[in-house]
Amino acid sequence: MKLEFESIIDRPVEEVFEFCASRAGFLSHFPYRTNWISGPEHWHSCGERLRFVFYMFGLPFTYEAEITEFEPNSHFVDEMRKGPYKYFRHEHHFEDLGGKTRYRDVLEFSGGFLGLADPIICSPITKSTFAKRHALMKRELSPSNP
């Protein structure tokens, strides 16, 4: 399946990119309780790996992602190497709007259940998760939240 989410954030693209490409930024807008296991404080290049455990519905899920594309202030891509999906690719796109930023997530994923679970289970959970992430990111990066 493929989903896209977009937000306009009232911060310069460099700030939004730095926020999204950091452990602190990630943890502040990931909507589930999370324990960080390993990975750099800020990701800067392809090949870096991020590893954490998050709790959804009271269950722990280990997630490991690899940065597979990285272009500062433009975009980066992380791909799941271990986690609850059979396949998960997450593109982060940043567009400078003259002091504001258009931020867009493009997600491609499969739960791996012969496609049956994707529209019934995986898609609604993923939509809810990323709607929450965008709301949290906008709140965290709001000009009234220094």
Biotite code that builds the C-alpha atoms (Angstrom):
import biotite.structure as struc

atoms = struc.array([
    struc.Atom([0.000, 0.000, 0.000], chain_id="A", res_id=1, res_name="MET", atom_name="CA", element="C"),
    struc.Atom([0.991, 3.608, -0.408], chain_id="A", res_id=2, res_name="LYS", atom_name="CA", element="C"),
    struc.Atom([-0.056, 6.563, 1.768], chain_id="A", res_id=3, res_name="LEU", atom_name="CA", element="C"),
    struc.Atom([0.943, 10.236, 1.800], chain_id="A", res_id=4, res_name="GLU", atom_name="CA", element="C"),
    struc.Atom([0.663, 12.871, 4.536], chain_id="A", res_id=5, res_name="PHE", atom_name="CA", element="C"),
    struc.Atom([1.481, 16.570, 4.231], chain_id="A", res_id=6, res_name="GLU", atom_name="CA", element="C"),
    struc.Atom([1.763, 19.512, 6.622], chain_id="A", res_id=7, res_name="SER", atom_name="CA", element="C"),
    struc.Atom([2.801, 23.145, 6.367], chain_id="A", res_id=8, res_name="ILE", atom_name="CA", element="C"),
    struc.Atom([5.035, 23.998, 9.311], chain_id="A", res_id=9, res_name="ILE", atom_name="CA", element="C"),
    struc.Atom([5.757, 27.574, 10.308], chain_id="A", res_id=10, res_name="ASP", atom_name="CA", element="C"),
    struc.Atom([9.522, 27.053, 10.603], chain_id="A", res_id=11, res_name="ARG", atom_name="CA", element="C"),
    struc.Atom([12.396, 27.258, 8.087], chain_id="A", res_id=12, res_name="PRO", atom_name="CA", element="C"),
    struc.Atom([13.215, 24.069, 6.211], chain_id="A", res_id=13, res_name="VAL", atom_name="CA", element="C"),
    struc.Atom([16.615, 23.714, 7.926], chain_id="A", res_id=14, res_name="GLU", atom_name="CA", element="C"),
    struc.Atom([14.957, 23.584, 11.360], chain_id="A", res_id=15, res_name="GLU", atom_name="CA", element="C"),
    struc.Atom([12.293, 21.098, 10.286], chain_id="A", res_id=16, res_name="VAL", atom_name="CA", element="C"),
    struc.Atom([14.870, 18.871, 8.597], chain_id="A", res_id=17, res_name="PHE", atom_name="CA", element="C"),
    struc.Atom([17.146, 18.938, 11.655], chain_id="A", res_id=18, res_name="GLU", atom_name="CA", element="C"),
    struc.Atom([14.179, 18.089, 13.905], chain_id="A", res_id=19, res_name="PHE", atom_name="CA", element="C"),
    struc.Atom([13.101, 15.128, 11.745], chain_id="A", res_id=20, res_name="CYS", atom_name="CA", element="C"),
    struc.Atom([16.635, 13.776, 11.317], chain_id="A", res_id=21, res_name="ALA", atom_name="CA", element="C"),
    struc.Atom([17.353, 13.575, 15.046], chain_id="A", res_id=22, res_name="SER", atom_name="CA", element="C"),
    struc.Atom([16.642, 11.143, 17.839], chain_id="A", res_id=23, res_name="ARG", atom_name="CA", element="C"),
    struc.Atom([15.135, 13.896, 20.028], chain_id="A", res_id=24, res_name="ALA", atom_name="CA", element="C"),
    struc.Atom([12.865, 15.091, 17.216], chain_id="A", res_id=25, res_name="GLY", atom_name="CA", element="C"),
    struc.Atom([11.784, 11.567, 16.375], chain_id="A", res_id=26, res_name="PHE", atom_name="CA", element="C"),
    struc.Atom([10.990, 10.709, 19.985], chain_id="A", res_id=27, res_name="LEU", atom_name="CA", element="C"),
    struc.Atom([9.033, 13.940, 20.500], chain_id="A", res_id=28, res_name="SER", atom_name="CA", element="C"),
    struc.Atom([6.625, 13.255, 17.649], chain_id="A", res_id=29, res_name="HIS", atom_name="CA", element="C"),
    struc.Atom([6.358, 9.458, 17.689], chain_id="A", res_id=30, res_name="PHE", atom_name="CA", element="C"),
    struc.Atom([2.913, 8.837, 19.199], chain_id="A", res_id=31, res_name="PRO", atom_name="CA", element="C"),
    struc.Atom([3.708, 5.673, 21.158], chain_id="A", res_id=32, res_name="TYR", atom_name="CA", element="C"),
    struc.Atom([5.821, 5.024, 24.244], chain_id="A", res_id=33, res_name="ARG", atom_name="CA", element="C"),
    struc.Atom([9.291, 4.301, 22.923], chain_id="A", res_id=34, res_name="THR", atom_name="CA", element="C"),
    struc.Atom([12.594, 2.985, 24.251], chain_id="A", res_id=35, res_name="ASN", atom_name="CA", element="C"),
    struc.Atom([15.546, 3.987, 22.074], chain_id="A", res_id=36, res_name="TRP", atom_name="CA", element="C"),
    struc.Atom([18.084, 1.167, 21.706], chain_id="A", res_id=37, res_name="ILE", atom_name="CA", element="C"),
    struc.Atom([20.735, 2.457, 19.303], chain_id="A", res_id=38, res_name="SER", atom_name="CA", element="C"),
    struc.Atom([21.472, 4.900, 16.538], chain_id="A", res_id=39, res_name="GLY", atom_name="CA", element="C"),
    struc.Atom([23.114, 8.297, 16.215], chain_id="A", res_id=40, res_name="PRO", atom_name="CA", element="C"),
    struc.Atom([21.798, 11.447, 17.897], chain_id="A", res_id=41, res_name="GLU", atom_name="CA", element="C"),
    struc.Atom([21.485, 13.032, 14.420], chain_id="A", res_id=42, res_name="HIS", atom_name="CA", element="C"),
    struc.Atom([21.495, 11.070, 11.212], chain_id="A", res_id=43, res_name="TRP", atom_name="CA", element="C"),
    struc.Atom([23.685, 12.422, 8.433], chain_id="A", res_id=44, res_name="HIS", atom_name="CA", element="C"),
    struc.Atom([24.230, 9.750, 5.808], chain_id="A", res_id=45, res_name="SER", atom_name="CA", element="C"),
    struc.Atom([23.104, 6.554, 4.152], chain_id="A", res_id=46, res_name="CYS", atom_name="CA", element="C"),
    struc.Atom([23.755, 3.335, 6.002], chain_id="A", res_id=47, res_name="GLY", atom_name="CA", element="C"),
    struc.Atom([23.007, 4.650, 9.477], chain_id="A", res_id=48, res_name="GLU", atom_name="CA", element="C"),
    struc.Atom([20.729, 2.379, 11.507], chain_id="A", res_id=49, res_name="ARG", atom_name="CA", element="C"),
    struc.Atom([18.110, 3.329, 14.068], chain_id="A", res_id=50, res_name="LEU", atom_name="CA", element="C"),
    struc.Atom([16.794, 0.797, 16.549], chain_id="A", res_id=51, res_name="ARG", atom_name="CA", element="C"),
    struc.Atom([14.026, 1.196, 19.119], chain_id="A", res_id=52, res_name="PHE", atom_name="CA", element="C"),
    struc.Atom([11.134, -0.596, 20.801], chain_id="A", res_id=53, res_name="VAL", atom_name="CA", element="C"),
    struc.Atom([7.675, 0.955, 20.755], chain_id="A", res_id=54, res_name="PHE", atom_name="CA", element="C"),
    struc.Atom([4.533, -0.137, 22.563], chain_id="A", res_id=55, res_name="TYR", atom_name="CA", element="C"),
    struc.Atom([1.217, -0.307, 20.736], chain_id="A", res_id=56, res_name="MET", atom_name="CA", element="C"),
    struc.Atom([-1.888, -1.889, 22.269], chain_id="A", res_id=57, res_name="PHE", atom_name="CA", element="C"),
    struc.Atom([0.337, -2.757, 25.246], chain_id="A", res_id=58, res_name="GLY", atom_name="CA", element="C"),
    struc.Atom([2.596, -4.935, 23.064], chain_id="A", res_id=59, res_name="LEU", atom_name="CA", element="C"),
    struc.Atom([6.310, -4.268, 22.428], chain_id="A", res_id=60, res_name="PRO", atom_name="CA", element="C"),
    struc.Atom([7.496, -4.032, 18.819], chain_id="A", res_id=61, res_name="PHE", atom_name="CA", element="C"),
    struc.Atom([11.186, -3.881, 17.963], chain_id="A", res_id=62, res_name="THR", atom_name="CA", element="C"),
    struc.Atom([11.878, -1.682, 14.954], chain_id="A", res_id=63, res_name="TYR", atom_name="CA", element="C"),
    struc.Atom([15.128, -1.287, 13.063], chain_id="A", res_id=64, res_name="GLU", atom_name="CA", element="C"),
    struc.Atom([15.461, 1.085, 10.128], chain_id="A", res_id=65, res_name="ALA", atom_name="CA", element="C"),
    struc.Atom([18.298, 1.977, 7.786], chain_id="A", res_id=66, res_name="GLU", atom_name="CA", element="C"),
    struc.Atom([18.755, 5.380, 6.176], chain_id="A", res_id=67, res_name="ILE", atom_name="CA", element="C"),
    struc.Atom([18.929, 4.566, 2.450], chain_id="A", res_id=68, res_name="THR", atom_name="CA", element="C"),
    struc.Atom([18.787, 8.085, 0.939], chain_id="A", res_id=69, res_name="GLU", atom_name="CA", element="C"),
    struc.Atom([19.916, 11.355, 2.477], chain_id="A", res_id=70, res_name="PHE", atom_name="CA", element="C"),
    struc.Atom([19.952, 14.839, 0.939], chain_id="A", res_id=71, res_name="GLU", atom_name="CA", element="C"),
    struc.Atom([20.151, 17.605, 3.603], chain_id="A", res_id=72, res_name="PRO", atom_name="CA", element="C"),
    struc.Atom([17.165, 19.973, 3.691], chain_id="A", res_id=73, res_name="ASN", atom_name="CA", element="C"),
    struc.Atom([15.553, 18.108, 0.786], chain_id="A", res_id=74, res_name="SER", atom_name="CA", element="C"),
    struc.Atom([14.679, 14.524, 1.709], chain_id="A", res_id=75, res_name="HIS", atom_name="CA", element="C"),
    struc.Atom([15.727, 11.318, 3.391], chain_id="A", res_id=76, res_name="PHE", atom_name="CA", element="C"),
    struc.Atom([14.429, 7.762, 3.311], chain_id="A", res_id=77, res_name="VAL", atom_name="CA", element="C"),
    struc.Atom([14.409, 5.108, 5.982], chain_id="A", res_id=78, res_name="ASP", atom_name="CA", element="C"),
    struc.Atom([13.568, 1.480, 5.274], chain_id="A", res_id=79, res_name="GLU", atom_name="CA", element="C"),
    struc.Atom([12.531, -1.049, 7.877], chain_id="A", res_id=80, res_name="MET", atom_name="CA", element="C"),
    struc.Atom([15.013, -3.878, 8.337], chain_id="A", res_id=81, res_name="ARG", atom_name="CA", element="C"),
    struc.Atom([13.201, -5.448, 11.295], chain_id="A", res_id=82, res_name="LYS", atom_name="CA", element="C"),
    struc.Atom([9.748, -4.706, 12.603], chain_id="A", res_id=83, res_name="GLY", atom_name="CA", element="C"),
    struc.Atom([6.022, -5.409, 12.582], chain_id="A", res_id=84, res_name="PRO", atom_name="CA", element="C"),
    struc.Atom([5.545, -5.023, 8.812], chain_id="A", res_id=85, res_name="TYR", atom_name="CA", element="C"),
    struc.Atom([6.812, -7.303, 6.089], chain_id="A", res_id=86, res_name="LYS", atom_name="CA", element="C"),
    struc.Atom([7.929, -4.181, 4.200], chain_id="A", res_id=87, res_name="TYR", atom_name="CA", element="C"),
    struc.Atom([7.999, -0.504, 5.216], chain_id="A", res_id=88, res_name="PHE", atom_name="CA", element="C"),
    struc.Atom([9.644, 2.359, 3.296], chain_id="A", res_id=89, res_name="ARG", atom_name="CA", element="C"),
    struc.Atom([9.309, 5.919, 4.625], chain_id="A", res_id=90, res_name="HIS", atom_name="CA", element="C"),
    struc.Atom([10.234, 8.953, 2.507], chain_id="A", res_id=91, res_name="GLU", atom_name="CA", element="C"),
    struc.Atom([10.539, 12.353, 4.241], chain_id="A", res_id=92, res_name="HIS", atom_name="CA", element="C"),
    struc.Atom([10.301, 15.342, 1.846], chain_id="A", res_id=93, res_name="HIS", atom_name="CA", element="C"),
    struc.Atom([11.001, 18.975, 2.753], chain_id="A", res_id=94, res_name="PHE", atom_name="CA", element="C"),
    struc.Atom([10.131, 21.983, 0.582], chain_id="A", res_id=95, res_name="GLU", atom_name="CA", element="C"),
    struc.Atom([11.224, 25.531, 1.421], chain_id="A", res_id=96, res_name="ASP", atom_name="CA", element="C"),
    struc.Atom([8.265, 27.925, 1.333], chain_id="A", res_id=97, res_name="LEU", atom_name="CA", element="C"),
    struc.Atom([10.202, 31.058, 2.309], chain_id="A", res_id=98, res_name="GLY", atom_name="CA", element="C"),
    struc.Atom([10.349, 30.746, 6.097], chain_id="A", res_id=99, res_name="GLY", atom_name="CA", element="C"),
    struc.Atom([7.825, 27.919, 6.225], chain_id="A", res_id=100, res_name="LYS", atom_name="CA", element="C"),
    struc.Atom([8.219, 24.282, 5.239], chain_id="A", res_id=101, res_name="THR", atom_name="CA", element="C"),
    struc.Atom([6.005, 21.888, 3.329], chain_id="A", res_id=102, res_name="ARG", atom_name="CA", element="C"),
    struc.Atom([6.723, 18.511, 4.943], chain_id="A", res_id=103, res_name="TYR", atom_name="CA", element="C"),
    struc.Atom([5.482, 15.346, 3.246], chain_id="A", res_id=104, res_name="ARG", atom_name="CA", element="C"),
    struc.Atom([5.669, 11.691, 4.248], chain_id="A", res_id=105, res_name="ASP", atom_name="CA", element="C"),
    struc.Atom([5.352, 9.045, 1.541], chain_id="A", res_id=106, res_name="VAL", atom_name="CA", element="C"),
    struc.Atom([4.874, 5.541, 2.925], chain_id="A", res_id=107, res_name="LEU", atom_name="CA", element="C"),
    struc.Atom([4.956, 2.223, 1.121], chain_id="A", res_id=108, res_name="GLU", atom_name="CA", element="C"),
    struc.Atom([4.202, -0.817, 3.228], chain_id="A", res_id=109, res_name="PHE", atom_name="CA", element="C"),
    struc.Atom([2.833, -4.315, 3.433], chain_id="A", res_id=110, res_name="SER", atom_name="CA", element="C"),
    struc.Atom([1.802, -6.345, 6.448], chain_id="A", res_id=111, res_name="GLY", atom_name="CA", element="C"),
    struc.Atom([2.597, -9.471, 4.498], chain_id="A", res_id=112, res_name="GLY", atom_name="CA", element="C"),
    struc.Atom([-0.734, -11.217, 4.939], chain_id="A", res_id=113, res_name="PHE", atom_name="CA", element="C"),
    struc.Atom([-1.403, -11.822, 1.250], chain_id="A", res_id=114, res_name="LEU", atom_name="CA", element="C"),
    struc.Atom([-2.602, -8.229, 1.021], chain_id="A", res_id=115, res_name="GLY", atom_name="CA", element="C"),
    struc.Atom([-5.762, -8.909, 3.040], chain_id="A", res_id=116, res_name="LEU", atom_name="CA", element="C"),
    struc.Atom([-4.623, -7.192, 6.237], chain_id="A", res_id=117, res_name="ALA", atom_name="CA", element="C"),
    struc.Atom([-3.251, -4.079, 4.559], chain_id="A", res_id=118, res_name="ASP", atom_name="CA", element="C"),
    struc.Atom([-6.561, -2.270, 3.887], chain_id="A", res_id=119, res_name="PRO", atom_name="CA", element="C"),
    struc.Atom([-8.327, -3.663, 6.968], chain_id="A", res_id=120, res_name="ILE", atom_name="CA", element="C"),
    struc.Atom([-5.626, -3.490, 9.667], chain_id="A", res_id=121, res_name="ILE", atom_name="CA", element="C"),
    struc.Atom([-2.314, -1.980, 8.524], chain_id="A", res_id=122, res_name="CYS", atom_name="CA", element="C"),
    struc.Atom([-3.674, 1.022, 6.630], chain_id="A", res_id=123, res_name="SER", atom_name="CA", element="C"),
    struc.Atom([-5.976, 2.331, 9.416], chain_id="A", res_id=124, res_name="PRO", atom_name="CA", element="C"),
    struc.Atom([-3.238, 1.919, 12.058], chain_id="A", res_id=125, res_name="ILE", atom_name="CA", element="C"),
    struc.Atom([-0.662, 3.609, 9.829], chain_id="A", res_id=126, res_name="THR", atom_name="CA", element="C"),
    struc.Atom([-3.057, 6.461, 8.956], chain_id="A", res_id=127, res_name="LYS", atom_name="CA", element="C"),
    struc.Atom([-3.799, 7.062, 12.625], chain_id="A", res_id=128, res_name="SER", atom_name="CA", element="C"),
    struc.Atom([-0.115, 6.905, 13.595], chain_id="A", res_id=129, res_name="THR", atom_name="CA", element="C"),
    struc.Atom([0.971, 9.420, 10.950], chain_id="A", res_id=130, res_name="PHE", atom_name="CA", element="C"),
    struc.Atom([-1.948, 11.790, 11.557], chain_id="A", res_id=131, res_name="ALA", atom_name="CA", element="C"),
    struc.Atom([-0.828, 11.869, 15.214], chain_id="A", res_id=132, res_name="LYS", atom_name="CA", element="C"),
    struc.Atom([2.818, 12.314, 14.197], chain_id="A", res_id=133, res_name="ARG", atom_name="CA", element="C"),
    struc.Atom([1.981, 15.316, 12.012], chain_id="A", res_id=134, res_name="HIS", atom_name="CA", element="C"),
    struc.Atom([-0.121, 16.902, 14.764], chain_id="A", res_id=135, res_name="ALA", atom_name="CA", element="C"),
    struc.Atom([2.659, 16.369, 17.329], chain_id="A", res_id=136, res_name="LEU", atom_name="CA", element="C"),
    struc.Atom([5.317, 17.703, 14.936], chain_id="A", res_id=137, res_name="MET", atom_name="CA", element="C"),
    struc.Atom([3.299, 20.846, 14.227], chain_id="A", res_id=138, res_name="LYS", atom_name="CA", element="C"),
    struc.Atom([2.806, 21.363, 17.974], chain_id="A", res_id=139, res_name="ARG", atom_name="CA", element="C"),
    struc.Atom([6.497, 20.774, 18.782], chain_id="A", res_id=140, res_name="GLU", atom_name="CA", element="C"),
    struc.Atom([7.643, 23.132, 16.000], chain_id="A", res_id=141, res_name="LEU", atom_name="CA", element="C"),
    struc.Atom([5.011, 25.785, 16.567], chain_id="A", res_id=142, res_name="SER", atom_name="CA", element="C"),
    struc.Atom([6.523, 29.295, 16.904], chain_id="A", res_id=143, res_name="PRO", atom_name="CA", element="C"),
    struc.Atom([4.879, 29.547, 20.339], chain_id="A", res_id=144, res_name="SER", atom_name="CA", element="C"),
    struc.Atom([6.824, 26.454, 21.464], chain_id="A", res_id=145, res_name="ASN", atom_name="CA", element="C"),
    struc.Atom([10.476, 27.620, 21.538], chain_id="A", res_id=146, res_name="PRO", atom_name="CA", element="C"),
])
